[in-house]
Amino acid sequence: MDVEMPKPTDESLTAFAALVPEDPRVAVKPMFGNVGAFVNGNMFMGLFGDQLGVKLSDADGARLRSDGGGPFGPSQRPMGGYVSLPEGWAERPDQAAEWVDAALGHVAAVPPKSPKKRRGG
């Protein structure tokens, strides 16, 4: 099954960059033509095309879904634990920043991801 990887617009990339918290623990990395923000090696927010997704606690995820959020990632295989912000998130940066802050707090509490072992060595 092929998964189509939509590319974000320049506007979405700019809005994403403006939402990345100024925190020394945060790293931004390209991912399959999109971009993600990570804390301790774990992604807490990312773009999939023009969708902004955040990883939230179950309670916050349910709250965001009730406010118009939806699945994040390919429709054939959405990313578990992530919720996309409602369409138009880039025009509401204060609202989006609240969800990003909640995601950063949630994911920062998860144990750091272990570095992958190198093959063949």
C-alpha positions in Angstrom: 0.0 0.0 0.0 1.5 3.3 -1.1 1.1 6.3 1.2 1.0 9.6 -0.5 3.2 12.2 1.2 1.8 15.6 0.7 4.2 18.6 0.9 3.5 21.6 3.2 3.0 25.0 1.7 5.5 27.8 2.4 2.7 29.4 4.6 2.4 26.2 6.7 6.1 25.9 7.1 6.4 29.5 8.2 3.5 29.1 10.7 5.0 25.9 12.0 8.4 27.6 12.5 6.7 30.4 14.4 5.1 27.9 16.8 8.2 25.9 17.6 8.9 26.7 21.3 12.2 28.4 22.1 13.4 25.7 24.3 17.0 24.2 24.2 15.5 20.7 24.4 13.6 21.1 21.1 15.0 20.1 17.8 13.4 20.5 14.4 14.1 17.8 11.8 12.9 17.1 8.2 10.7 14.0 7.9 9.6 12.5 4.6 9.3 15.9 2.9 7.6 17.4 5.9 8.9 18.6 9.3 8.7 17.6 12.9 9.7 19.1 16.3 11.2 16.8 18.8 12.0 16.8 22.5 14.3 14.1 24.0 14.2 12.3 20.6 10.4 12.1 20.6 8.2 14.0 18.1 5.6 16.3 19.8 4.4 18.3 16.8 4.7 17.9 13.1 3.4 18.8 9.7 1.9 16.4 7.2 1.2 18.5 4.2 -0.7 21.4 5.7 -2.0 19.5 8.7 -0.4 20.4 12.1 -0.4 17.4 14.4 0.4 17.3 18.1 0.9 14.3 20.5 -1.3 14.8 23.5 -2.4 13.0 26.6 -5.6 11.1 26.1 -7.7 13.7 27.9 -6.2 16.6 25.9 -6.5 14.6 22.7 -10.2 14.0 23.3 -10.7 17.7 24.1 -9.0 18.7 20.8 -11.1 16.2 18.8 -14.2 17.7 20.4 -12.9 21.2 19.2 -12.6 20.0 15.6 -9.3 18.1 15.6 -9.0 14.9 13.7 -6.6 12.1 12.8 -3.0 13.1 11.8 -1.0 11.5 9.0 -1.9 9.4 6.0 -5.7 8.6 5.9 -4.8 4.9 5.3 -2.7 4.9 8.5 -3.0 7.8 10.9 -0.3 8.2 13.5 -1.4 6.9 16.9 -1.5 9.3 19.7 -1.4 12.4 17.5 -4.3 14.7 16.7 -4.4 17.3 13.9 -5.5 20.8 14.7 -8.6 22.0 12.9 -8.2 23.5 9.5 -7.1 27.2 9.6 -4.7 26.6 12.6 -2.2 28.9 11.0 -4.6 31.8 11.2 -5.1 31.2 15.0 -1.5 31.1 16.3 -2.5 31.7 19.9 -4.8 28.8 20.0 -2.3 26.6 18.1 0.4 27.6 20.6 -1.7 26.3 23.5 -1.9 22.9 21.9 1.8 22.9 21.0 2.7 23.8 24.6 0.5 21.0 25.9 2.1 18.5 23.5 5.6 19.6 24.5 4.8 19.2 28.2 3.2 15.8 27.5 6.1 14.4 25.4 8.9 15.9 27.5 7.6 13.7 30.4 8.1 10.6 28.3 11.5 8.8 28.8 14.1 9.9 26.2 14.3 7.8 23.1 17.4 5.6 22.9 19.7 6.1 20.0 19.3 3.4 17.3 22.1 0.9 17.1 24.2 1.2 14.0 24.0 -1.8 11.6 27.0 -3.8 10.6 29.3 -2.5 13.2 
